[in-house]
Amino acid sequence: MKAIRKLMLATALVAGATASIAAMKDPMVGGAAMYPTKNIIQNAVNSKDHTTLVAAVKAADLVDTLSGPGPFTVFAPTNEAFAKLPAGTVDTLLKPENKAQLTAVLTYHVVPGRITAAAIAANAAKHMGKATYTTVQGEPLTFMKSGRAWWVMDGKGDKGKITIANVMQSNGVIHVIDAVMMP
């Protein structure tokens, strides 16, 4: 009976992720078309919803890395996500003397490889509804579905929702999130 329930859960999770993928083919992000032939940076700079993230990537000297061959999976916080941080946090992180801390925060949003929503759902189906991936920064992010939405949780238990999944890039994939994950 347990095996049947697991199989049913796995099927439902993958079906839900596949439906989400189909609905989000070549999505617009921040009012800009995202082209799968361009890399992560080439697309991100055109999103009006990601100007803070782009500024942070530039300040951390990660432009060349995220323009490289990858593949990378980026969980990209919006400007609104950065605005939810305590007052002064972004300004402090962007200071040259805090580059190491900024780099740690940004690389906590990057997982090696091209991980689609379907891959997250399949991984979660195998692990009692939760998928865990180790970030480039070295610490894990955990993913789970609640209702119709997929959520990402950092090591402190703070959560953010994936608002746009599977923005395919030439060197990976971006999933837009509504929170900044903190290592």
N, C-alpha and C positions, 0 to 999 in steps of 0.2 A: 504494500500500500504506500509506503514512504517513497519507493522508487517511482511509482505512478505520479504522486504529488510533485516530486522533483521534476519529472519530465514535463508535467503540465505547467509548472512554474517557468521552466526553461523556455518552453514553447511560447508562453504568453509574453515573457520578457523580450525574446528575440523578435516576435511578431510586432510588439509595440515599438521597439527600436527601429525595425524595418519600416514601419508605417511613418515614423518620424523622419527617417532618412528620405523616403519618397516625397514627403511633404516639403522638405527643405532643400531640394536640389538647387544648387547654385544660388544660395540666399543672398539677399542684400544685407549689408551690415553697416550701420551708421550712415545710411543713405547712399552708400556706394556699392557698386557691383563688385563682387569678389570673383576673381578669375583663377581657375585651377591651374592655369599656365604660369601664374606669377607666384613668387615665393611669399613667405609669411610677412616679411617687412614691406614688400612692394604692395601688398593688399592692405595691411594694417594702417599704413600712412594715409590711406584714402577714407578711412572710417572716422566720421566726426564724433562717434561714441568712444573712440579709443585714443584721443589726443594725449591724455595723461599717461597711458601705458606706453605710447610711442616716445614721449619725452623721457620717461623712466628708462626705457630700453636704450635710448641714446646716451643718457647720463651714465649708465652702467657699462657702456661700450660693448653692448651685446648685438648691435646691428649686424656686424659681419657674421657672427655665429648664427643668428636666426635667418640670415640670408643664404647661409651655406647649404650644402646638400641634404643635411638631416638624415632621415626624416625625424621631425619633431611633432609632438602633439602639444599645443598651447591652449591652456585654459585662460582665456583673455578677459580680465575684469574691465568693465566699462568705466567711463568717467564717473558715473553715478556710484559705482562700487567704491572707487577711490574716495569719493566725497563722504561716504559713510564712515571712514576712518576718523579717529579722534582729530580734532583741529590741530593743524600744524604737522601732522605725520608725514604727508606727502612732501611738503617743503623741506622738512628735516631730512628725509630719505634722499632727496635730490641734491643735497649739498655734497661737494666733492669729498669731504672727509668721511662721509657715510656710504661711500661707493660699495664697500664690501657688504654692508647690511642690505643695501638696495639690491645688489646682485643676488644675495641669498633669497630675498623676497621674490624677485622675478623668476629665478630658476626653480623656485618652489611651484611655479605655475607651468612648468615644462616637463613633459615625460618623453623619454626617448622612444622613437618609433611612430608609426602612423596608426593611432588608436581611434577607431570610429565608434559611434554610438552603439552600433551592433556588436562590436567587440566588447565594449563595456558591459552591455546587457548579457552577452554570452558568458563572460567571466563571472558576473554577478549570479547568474543562474547556477553556476557550478559551485558557488560559495555562499549558499543560503541567503541570496539576495544582496550581497555586498561584493564589490570588486575593489581591489587595492592595487595601486601602481606606485612604484618608487620614482620620485621626481629626480631631475638632474641635480637638484640641491642635495639630494640624499635621503630625504624623509618621505614617508608615504602620504598619499591622498587616497581617501576612500569614497566610493561611489555607491549610491543606493537610489532606488525609485520610491517615491512617495506620491500616491495619487497618480497623476499623469506625468509628473515631472521627475527628471533625474537631478540628483543633488550631489555635490562634492563636499566632503568634510575634511578639514585639516586635522592635524594631530592634537589640537586643543579642543576639538569638538565643534568649532564654528563651521557653519554651513553656508553654501551658496548654491543657487539654482543655475543649471545649464539652460540658458534662454534661447540660444541658437546653436544647434549641433551641426557637425559635419561641414564646416566651411573648408572645402578641400583646397589645398595649396600644392604647388609643384614640389615643395620640400616637406610636406606634412599635412596637418589638419588643425584647424582652430575650432574650439568650442567656446562660445561667448558665455561668461558667467556674471552673476550680479553681486559678487562679493570678492574682496581681496583675501586670499588665503595667506595666513601668516605662519611661518615655520616656528 
